[in-house]
Amino acid sequence: MVRIGPILVWTYGLIATALSQLRGQAWYFNLDKAREARAGSWTCSGDAAARDLGFAVTASLEERLKQTARWYLEHGWLAVRDPVNNHSGSYHVPNVRGSRRPASTA
């Protein structure tokens, strides 16, 4: 994990926000994201949902992230570039139960 100091996070957020307003285009990072990134204790637990709602986790976080990445690829929400060959191509996400394999874009 790379730790970035708060001054750098806020500075980048301010610059990104200003540039996005000047260009009229939203950027992935801005002051709102800087505020979220600097919020303390980013931890998640399904304990309250299990206790209050009877929710049960059926797959690991890793499996669900792979499933999400596959869905993004299948629906064109994620463009993958090959930094070595500098071209777009298919990206292999190991098969996750209940998911389809992404179509090749090469």
N, C-alpha and C positions, 0 to 999 in steps of 0.2 A: 504494500500500500504506500502511496506517495502522500505525504502530508504537505499541504500548502498553507502558508500563513494567512491570517485574516486580512492583512493589508493587501496582499496580492489578489485574494478572492474578491474583495470589494472593488479594487481598482479595475480588475478585468470585467467585473459585472457592470461597472459604470461606463467603461469604454464600449463594451458590447451593446449596452442599452443605447448610448449616444449614436453609435454607428447604425444600429438597426432603425432608429428614428430618422436619421439622415437619409438612409437608403430606402426607407419605406418597406423594409423586409424584416420579418421576425428572425431572430437568431436563437440558437438552442440555449445559450447562456445569457442571462441578464441579471439585473439587480434582484429580481424576485427569486431567481435560482440561487444567487449568492446568499440571500437571506436563508433559504431552505438549507443550503449546504453548510452554513455556519450554525444552524440550530443544533443543540446538544442532543446526545443520546439517541442516535438513529438505531433503534432496535425494534424488532418485530417479534411477536409471539401470538400464536393462535389460542393461547390458554383462555382468554376472556371469551372468545367466540365459542370455544368448546363448552365452557361453563355456562354461558348465557344463552347460546343458540343451539347447542348440540352439534356444532360443526366438527367434522373430523377431517384431518389432513389425509389425502389419499395418495399423494405423490410428494417427493422431495422438492425443495426449492430448485435444485439443479435440473430436475426433470421438467418442471414447469417453465423454467427459463428457456430450455431447449425447445419446448413445445411452442412458446411464444415466439422465439426466433424463427422457427419453421413457419408459423402462421404469417409472420411479417414478410418472409421471403415469398411465400405462395401468393400473397395478396399485393405484392409490389410495394410494400411499405418500407422495405430495407434493400438498399443497393449495396452490394459488396464489391469492393475493389481489391484486386490482387496487387499488393505493393511491390512485389518482386518483378512481375511481368507487366505492371501498369495497365491492366485491362480488367473489365468487369467479367464476372464468371459465376458459375454456380458455387454454392457454399454447402459443404456437407455438414448437416447436423445429425448426429446419431439418432436412429429411430426411437421415438418415445411412444409408449402405448397410447393408442387412440389418435395418432397423427399420421398424416400422409407425408411422403418424401417430397421435397421441393423439386420442381421441374428445373432442368438445366437451362441456364441463360447464355451458355457459351456458344 
